[in-house]
Structures are given as C-alpha cells and as structure tokens.
Amino acid sequence: MPRKLSAESLRFLKKFVSGSWDINENNSVTIEGDLDCARGLWPDQKELPRLNIERISGNFDCSNNGLESLVNSPKHVGGSFRCSGNKLTSLIGSPLTVGSNFDCMYNRIKTLEGCTNEIPGSFIADFNELESLEYGPEIVLGDYRISTNKIVSLEGCPKIIGGSFQCENNMLPSLIGGPSEVGGFYNCSENSLTSLEGSPDHIKGRFICSNNSLKTLEFGPKLVDGDYLCHSNLLTNLLGSPAYLINSALNCSSNLIISLEGLPIMYAENLVISSNKISEKTSAMLAKDVCTGIPFSVSLALSWDLIDYRDQENLSCFLDFLKVSDYIFKTFKNDPVETTKIYDRLPVHIKNKVIKEISKRSKDSGAFERSIENISDLMQAGIFDDI
C-alpha cells in the first residue's frame, strides 16, 4: 500500500506545485506540472524536504534559498532544473535526467561531481568557485556557461556544444581541451590566455578573446560568422585572424598594433583600431586599402607621403620593395601610365629599387625604363592630368 503524505509534505506540495501529484506504490511521488519553491524555504533549511520525488513533468526551481545540498532533488525533471542562488558546494544529488536547462549559477560550487550527464538545453554554472570541469555534463545541446569561476583548464568540457560557449573571467592559460564545435558565439575574454590554440576552426557567431595576454591570433578560428573582438591584448599585428569578415566587425583596439598584416578582407568602416602603437588616422587610411586585399606593405608605400612622420618612424621597417614591385608588375604591367603614377607616389628610398626590380621582369628592361622616364616627363608637363 502506498504511504500517505505527512501534513508537512502535503502543505509543501499544495504551496509550491502548479499541477497535480500522485503517490506511487513504491512510496515515490510523481508530479504533473511544475514545482517552484524559489525563495520559499525556511532561512535555515539546508536540504530539500524528503518527498522522494520520482518525476516532475515540468520545471523544478529551488533557487534563492539557503540550500547546501541537492539531496532529495527529483530524480527526473521533464523541464528545467534550477538551483541557482544557494550555498551549494557540489552537485551531488542532481536529477538523473532533465528535459531542458540546468541552472546552478550563483553558488559556491567547487566541483561538478554529481551533475546530470546529458542536458538537452543550456548548462549554466556562472559565478561559482569551479577550478575544474571534470565530472560535468558530457552532452549539452544549448549554451555552456561557466564564466566567473576559477577554472584553470577546459579539460572535461563537452567536445560539441549546441549553443554558445562562455568561459570568460576565469584563470585559463589555454583553450586546449575545450569544445571543437560550438553552435553559437564563443567568449573566452578576461582570462590569462597567451595563445588561441584549442579554439574551434569555425565559430558560428561572435568570437570574443579580449582582455587577455595574446601576442598573436595564430591558431585562432579560421572562419567566424559574427564579430571578432580581440581588443585589450598585446597584439602587434593581425596575422592569424580570419581571411574574411565581410558583414562583421573587427575590434582590435587597445593593443600594440604597428602592422596591419593579417587584416581580413572586410568593410573598413567596421574596423575599430583605436589606442594602438600607430595613430588611428594612419591605421584608418591604410585599412581602406588593406581591407580590399591590397598587401599592407604596398598600401604603406603608396600612402607614405600622407602618413604622419611619427608613424613613419615606426612603419619604415615594413616597406618592402620586392612586395611593392611584385604588386605593381602583376597589377599594372600593361599600363605604363598607371605604373608611373604609382611609382611617383613611392617613398624616395625605395623608388629606384622598385623600378629596377620591375625592369628585370620586363621583356625589354631598357625600353621599359625609357618608357617610364618619358611618361614621367609628360606627366610633369600635365599631359595626363585628366586621365
């Protein structure tokens, strides 16, 4: 014979259950509906009441109480399981299964031991004291959130996350061990990262690696569908960033950037590059070319006379007459007028090197040089002013 509920248990169910309940032959309780006792327990109540709840068809919420343990939690929850805002230090006692989200944020959790293994919704463990992800869920089809903890390694994290991945504001020195596939955005900002090794190749939303100690973007994602935010690091160039960010923004402000090498092909107006080693004005001017695919050293050479002398001192080391020569020859080899116009814009100290290098590649180098000289004379006379 099934047992009867105590008066105290009956009062609890009547107060917090939205739906109905039954007592099974094995003295367990089955609830059709939700059980919401958030902020409803006694201040000194450290555990849930011993109701032996076998299954709840809807949501279970015991958030914002003083619970120190999840003992007596339902074994199976058809909807979301929420235990945030308590004093939990572990997840022992968690449901065996949940049907949606698992929310344990704002506790004192130091270990994921006992956590539900498969979560069809989101796993939310922000604002705890986690140092490790061992014993955590192996399958998360929604978001995986572990921000603002003390995590030093991503080992134990699911390899495939259906939604977004948020591990910001931890103590991570590396992304190795993290997910290889993420269905939403990826946020690893505010850690101690010196490398992006371990990040997925393809991010299907924003990629945020700001406020770290990154000196390079090498080993980072090759394809990012959303914005790419790498501001507040120690970057000196953009090598390793995605090749294309056509409809997205790139924020690389507050770094040590002196070279635009690696800048993706993108809309220049979507680039934020303030507070770096070269002025924002110079960066913006050069970016208009580099964002279209023109090599940085070529853009630099063609804009040299327009660059502030203080930036010129830092940028002169990037003037590469071979790269400039190669670009001019491949792009304008059948247009001596345009070649001469570009030649006249080059810095004095690489002009002769460029013309000699281009002459070497011409079938008749002597004729090419004479052609350049003749066209230059005509240009000075104003013959090509309207061309």
C-alpha positions as CSV (number, residue, x, y, z in Angstrom):
1,M,0.0,0.0,0.0
2,P,1.3,3.5,-0.9
3,R,2.0,5.7,2.1
4,K,0.2,8.8,2.9
5,L,1.9,12.2,2.8
6,S,2.6,13.9,6.1
7,A,0.8,17.1,6.8
8,E,4.1,19.0,6.3
9,S,4.7,17.3,2.9
10,L,1.1,18.0,1.9
11,R,1.4,21.7,2.8
12,F,4.7,21.9,0.8
13,L,3.1,20.4,-2.3
14,K,0.0,22.5,-2.1
15,K,2.1,25.6,-1.7
16,F,4.6,25.1,-4.4
17,V,3.2,22.7,-7.0
18,S,1.3,24.1,-10.0
19,G,-0.5,20.9,-11.2
20,S,-1.2,17.6,-9.5
21,W,0.7,14.8,-7.8
22,D,0.3,11.1,-7.2
23,I,1.9,8.7,-4.6
24,N,3.2,5.6,-6.3
25,E,3.3,2.0,-4.9
26,N,7.0,2.3,-4.1
27,N,6.1,5.4,-2.0
28,S,7.7,7.8,-4.5
29,V,5.8,11.0,-5.7
30,T,5.0,11.8,-9.3
31,I,4.2,15.4,-10.2
32,E,2.3,16.5,-13.3
33,G,3.2,20.2,-13.6
34,D,5.9,22.5,-12.1
35,L,7.3,22.7,-8.6
36,D,8.6,26.2,-7.8
37,C,9.9,26.8,-4.2
38,A,12.3,29.6,-5.2
39,R,12.7,31.9,-2.2
40,G,10.1,29.8,-0.4
41,L,12.1,27.6,2.1
42,W,12.9,28.4,5.7
43,P,16.1,30.6,6.0
44,D,17.8,27.8,8.0
45,Q,16.7,24.9,5.7
46,K,19.8,23.3,4.2
47,E,18.2,20.5,2.3
48,L,15.0,19.9,0.3
49,P,12.2,18.1,2.1
50,R,12.2,14.3,1.9
51,L,9.4,13.8,-0.6
52,N,11.1,11.1,-2.8
53,I,10.0,12.7,-6.0
54,E,10.5,10.3,-8.8
55,R,9.5,12.5,-11.7
56,I,8.2,16.1,-12.4
57,S,6.8,16.6,-15.9
58,G,7.5,20.3,-15.9
59,N,10.1,22.6,-14.3
60,F,11.7,22.4,-10.8
61,D,13.0,25.6,-9.2
62,C,14.6,25.7,-5.8
63,S,16.6,28.9,-6.4
64,N,17.5,31.7,-4.0
65,N,17.3,29.7,-0.7
66,G,20.0,28.6,1.7
67,L,20.4,25.1,0.4
68,E,23.8,23.5,1.0
69,S,22.9,20.2,-0.7
70,L,20.8,18.9,-3.6
71,V,19.9,15.7,-1.6
72,N,16.1,14.9,-2.1
73,S,16.0,16.6,-5.5
74,P,13.6,15.0,-8.1
75,K,15.2,12.0,-9.9
76,H,13.8,13.1,-13.3
77,V,12.7,16.6,-14.4
78,G,10.8,17.0,-17.7
79,G,11.6,20.7,-18.0
80,S,14.3,22.9,-16.5
81,F,16.1,22.3,-13.2
82,R,17.1,25.5,-11.4
83,C,19.1,25.6,-8.1
84,S,20.8,29.0,-8.5
85,G,21.5,31.4,-5.7
86,N,22.0,28.9,-2.9
87,K,25.1,27.8,-0.9
88,L,25.9,24.6,-2.8
89,T,29.5,23.4,-3.0
90,S,28.8,20.4,-5.3
91,L,26.1,19.0,-7.5
92,I,25.7,15.6,-5.8
93,G,22.0,14.8,-5.7
94,S,21.2,16.4,-9.0
95,P,18.5,14.8,-11.2
96,L,19.4,11.8,-13.3
97,T,17.7,13.4,-16.3
98,V,16.4,16.9,-17.2
99,G,14.4,17.8,-20.2
100,S,15.7,21.4,-20.7
101,N,18.1,23.7,-18.9
102,F,20.3,23.0,-15.8
103,D,20.9,26.3,-13.9
104,C,23.2,26.3,-10.9
105,M,24.7,29.7,-11.1
106,Y,25.5,31.9,-8.1
107,N,26.5,29.2,-5.7
108,R,29.8,28.1,-4.1
109,I,30.3,25.1,-6.3
110,K,33.8,23.8,-6.4
111,T,33.2,20.5,-8.3
112,L,30.7,19.3,-10.9
113,E,30.6,15.9,-9.4
114,G,27.0,14.6,-9.4
115,C,25.9,16.8,-12.3
116,T,23.3,15.5,-14.8
117,N,25.2,13.9,-17.7
118,E,23.1,14.9,-20.7
119,I,21.4,18.3,-20.9
120,P,19.1,19.0,-23.8
121,G,19.0,22.7,-23.0
122,S,21.7,25.0,-21.5
123,F,24.1,24.3,-18.7
124,I,24.6,27.5,-16.6
125,A,27.2,27.5,-13.9
126,D,28.4,31.1,-13.9
127,F,29.5,32.8,-10.7
128,N,30.8,29.8,-8.7
129,E,34.2,28.6,-7.4
130,L,34.9,26.0,-10.0
131,E,38.6,25.2,-10.7
132,S,37.9,22.2,-12.9
133,L,35.3,20.9,-15.4
134,E,35.7,17.3,-14.6
135,Y,32.6,15.3,-13.8
136,G,30.5,17.8,-15.7
137,P,27.9,17.1,-18.4
138,E,29.1,15.3,-21.5
139,I,26.3,16.4,-23.7
140,V,24.9,20.0,-23.8
141,L,22.7,20.9,-26.7
142,G,22.2,24.5,-25.6
143,D,24.6,27.0,-24.2
144,Y,27.5,26.0,-21.9
145,R,28.2,28.8,-19.4
146,I,31.0,28.7,-16.9
147,S,32.0,32.4,-16.7
148,T,33.3,34.0,-13.5
149,N,34.8,31.0,-11.8
150,K,38.4,29.9,-11.0
151,I,38.9,27.5,-13.9
152,V,42.4,26.8,-15.0
153,S,41.7,24.1,-17.6
154,L,39.0,23.3,-20.1
155,E,39.6,19.5,-19.8
156,G,36.3,17.8,-19.1
157,C,34.3,20.2,-21.3
158,P,32.0,18.7,-23.9
159,K,33.6,18.5,-27.3
160,I,30.4,19.6,-29.1
161,I,28.2,22.4,-27.7
162,G,25.0,23.1,-29.5
163,G,24.7,26.7,-28.4
164,S,27.2,29.3,-27.3
165,F,30.3,28.8,-25.1
166,Q,31.1,31.3,-22.4
167,C,34.2,30.8,-20.3
168,E,35.1,34.5,-19.7
169,N,36.6,35.8,-16.4
170,N,38.4,32.7,-15.3
171,M,42.1,31.8,-14.9
172,L,42.6,29.9,-18.2
173,P,46.1,30.0,-19.7
174,S,45.0,27.9,-22.7
175,L,41.9,26.8,-24.6
176,I,43.2,23.3,-25.1
177,G,40.7,20.7,-24.0
178,G,37.7,23.0,-24.9
179,P,35.0,22.3,-27.4
180,S,35.9,21.6,-31.0
181,E,32.5,22.6,-32.3
182,V,30.3,25.4,-31.0
183,G,26.9,26.3,-32.4
184,G,26.7,29.9,-31.3
185,F,29.2,32.6,-30.1
186,Y,32.4,31.8,-28.3
187,N,33.6,34.1,-25.4
188,C,37.0,33.4,-23.8
189,S,37.7,37.0,-22.7
190,E,39.2,38.1,-19.4
191,N,41.4,35.1,-18.8
192,S,45.2,34.6,-18.9
193,L,45.5,33.4,-22.5
194,T,48.7,33.7,-24.4
195,S,47.6,31.6,-27.3
196,L,44.3,30.7,-29.1
197,E,45.4,27.1,-29.6
198,G,42.5,24.8,-28.9
199,S,39.8,27.1,-30.2
200,P,37.4,25.7,-32.9
201,D,38.2,26.3,-36.6
202,H,34.7,27.7,-37.2
203,I,32.7,29.9,-34.9
204,K,29.1,30.3,-35.9
205,G,28.6,33.6,-34.0
206,R,30.8,36.2,-32.4
207,F,34.3,35.3,-31.3
208,I,35.5,37.3,-28.2
209,C,39.1,36.9,-26.9
210,S,39.5,40.4,-25.5
211,N,41.3,41.3,-22.2
212,N,43.9,38.5,-22.3
213,S,47.7,38.5,-22.9
214,L,47.6,37.4,-26.5
215,K,50.6,38.4,-28.6
216,T,49.3,36.7,-31.7
217,L,46.0,35.5,-33.2
218,E,47.7,32.4,-34.7
219,F,45.9,29.1,-34.0
220,G,42.6,31.0,-33.7
221,P,39.4,30.3,-35.6
222,K,39.8,30.5,-39.4
223,L,36.1,31.2,-40.0
224,V,33.9,33.5,-37.8
225,D,30.3,34.2,-38.8
226,G,29.9,37.2,-36.4
227,D,32.1,40.0,-35.0
228,Y,35.7,39.3,-34.0
229,L,36.6,41.1,-30.7
230,C,40.3,40.9,-29.8
231,H,40.8,44.3,-28.1
232,S,42.9,44.8,-25.0
233,N,45.6,42.3,-25.7
234,L,49.3,42.6,-26.6
235,L,48.9,42.1,-30.4
236,T,51.4,43.8,-32.7
237,N,49.7,42.6,-35.9
238,L,46.6,40.7,-37.1
239,L,48.2,37.6,-38.5
240,G,46.1,34.6,-37.8
241,S,42.7,36.4,-38.0
242,P,40.1,35.1,-40.4
243,A,40.7,35.8,-44.1
244,Y,37.2,37.3,-44.4
245,L,34.8,39.2,-42.2
246,I,32.6,40.6,-44.9
247,N,29.5,41.5,-42.8
248,S,31.0,41.6,-39.4
249,A,33.1,44.0,-37.3
250,L,36.7,43.6,-36.0
251,N,37.6,45.4,-32.8
252,C,41.4,45.3,-32.2
253,S,41.7,48.5,-30.2
254,S,43.9,48.9,-27.1
255,N,46.7,46.6,-28.4
256,L,50.3,47.3,-29.5
257,I,49.4,47.0,-33.2
258,I,52.0,48.5,-35.6
259,S,51.3,46.4,-38.7
260,L,48.0,45.7,-40.4
261,E,49.4,42.4,-41.8
262,G,46.7,39.8,-41.5
263,L,43.8,42.3,-41.6
264,P,40.8,40.4,-43.0
265,I,39.0,41.4,-46.2
266,M,36.1,43.4,-44.8
267,Y,34.3,46.7,-44.8
268,A,36.8,49.3,-43.5
269,E,34.1,51.1,-41.6
270,N,33.6,48.0,-39.5
271,L,37.1,48.1,-38.2
272,V,37.8,49.6,-34.7
273,I,41.6,50.1,-34.2
274,S,42.0,53.0,-31.8
275,S,44.6,53.1,-29.0
276,N,47.4,51.3,-30.7
277,K,51.1,52.0,-31.4
278,I,50.3,53.8,-34.7
279,S,47.7,56.5,-34.8
280,E,44.1,55.9,-35.6
281,K,44.3,58.2,-38.5
282,T,47.1,56.3,-40.2
283,S,45.5,53.0,-39.4
284,A,42.2,54.0,-40.9
285,M,43.9,55.4,-44.0
286,L,45.9,52.2,-44.6
287,A,42.9,50.0,-43.7
288,K,40.9,51.3,-46.7
289,D,43.4,49.5,-49.0
290,V,44.3,46.5,-46.9
291,C,40.6,45.7,-46.3
292,T,40.2,45.2,-50.0
293,G,43.1,42.8,-50.3
294,I,46.0,45.1,-51.1
295,P,49.0,44.0,-49.2
296,F,49.9,46.1,-46.1
297,S,53.4,46.9,-47.3
298,V,52.0,48.1,-50.7
299,S,49.4,50.3,-49.1
300,L,52.0,51.7,-46.8
301,A,54.3,52.6,-49.7
302,L,51.5,54.1,-51.8
303,S,50.3,56.3,-48.8
304,W,53.8,57.2,-47.5
305,D,53.7,60.9,-48.1
306,L,50.3,61.2,-46.3
307,I,51.5,59.4,-43.1
308,D,52.4,61.4,-40.1
309,Y,56.2,61.5,-39.6
310,R,55.9,60.0,-36.1
311,D,54.1,57.0,-37.6
312,Q,56.7,56.8,-40.4
313,E,59.4,56.2,-37.9
314,N,57.6,53.1,-36.7
315,L,56.4,51.9,-40.1
316,S,59.5,52.3,-42.2
317,C,60.7,48.7,-41.4
318,F,57.6,47.4,-43.2
319,L,58.5,49.0,-46.5
320,D,59.3,46.0,-48.8
321,F,60.3,47.0,-52.3
322,L,60.0,43.4,-53.5
323,K,56.4,43.1,-52.5
324,V,55.7,46.5,-53.9
325,S,57.4,45.6,-57.2
326,D,55.5,42.4,-57.4
327,Y,52.2,44.1,-56.8
328,I,52.8,46.8,-59.4
329,F,54.1,44.4,-62.0
330,K,51.2,41.9,-61.7
331,T,48.5,44.6,-61.5
332,F,49.7,47.2,-64.0
333,K,52.3,45.5,-66.2
334,N,50.3,46.5,-69.3
335,D,49.6,50.1,-68.1
336,P,52.8,52.1,-68.0
337,V,50.9,55.3,-67.3
338,E,49.4,53.9,-64.1
339,T,52.7,52.3,-63.2
340,T,54.4,55.7,-63.5
341,K,51.7,57.4,-61.4
342,I,52.2,54.8,-58.6
343,Y,56.0,55.0,-59.0
344,D,55.9,58.7,-58.3
345,R,54.0,58.1,-55.0
346,L,56.6,55.8,-53.6
347,P,59.0,56.8,-50.8
348,V,62.3,58.1,-52.1
349,H,64.4,55.4,-50.6
350,I,62.7,52.5,-52.4
351,K,61.8,54.2,-55.8
352,N,64.9,53.2,-57.6
353,K,64.8,49.7,-56.2
354,V,61.2,49.2,-57.3
355,I,61.8,50.4,-60.9
356,K,64.9,48.3,-61.3
357,E,63.0,45.2,-60.0
358,I,60.1,45.8,-62.3
359,S,62.6,46.4,-65.2
360,K,64.1,43.0,-64.5
361,R,60.8,41.3,-65.0
362,S,60.0,43.1,-68.3
363,K,60.9,41.6,-71.7
364,D,62.9,44.7,-72.6
365,S,64.0,46.3,-69.4
366,G,65.8,49.1,-71.2
367,A,62.7,50.0,-73.2
368,F,60.5,49.8,-70.0
369,E,62.8,52.3,-68.1
370,R,62.9,54.7,-71.1
371,S,59.1,54.5,-71.3
372,I,58.7,55.3,-67.6
373,E,61.1,58.3,-68.0
374,N,59.2,59.6,-71.0
375,I,55.8,59.2,-69.3
376,S,57.1,60.9,-66.2
377,D,58.3,63.9,-68.2
378,L,54.9,64.1,-69.9
379,M,53.1,63.8,-66.5
380,Q,55.2,66.7,-65.2
381,A,54.0,68.7,-68.3
382,G,50.4,68.0,-67.3
383,I,49.6,65.8,-70.3
384,F,47.9,63.1,-68.2
385,D,46.2,65.3,-65.7
386,D,42.7,64.4,-66.9
387,I,43.4,60.7,-67.2
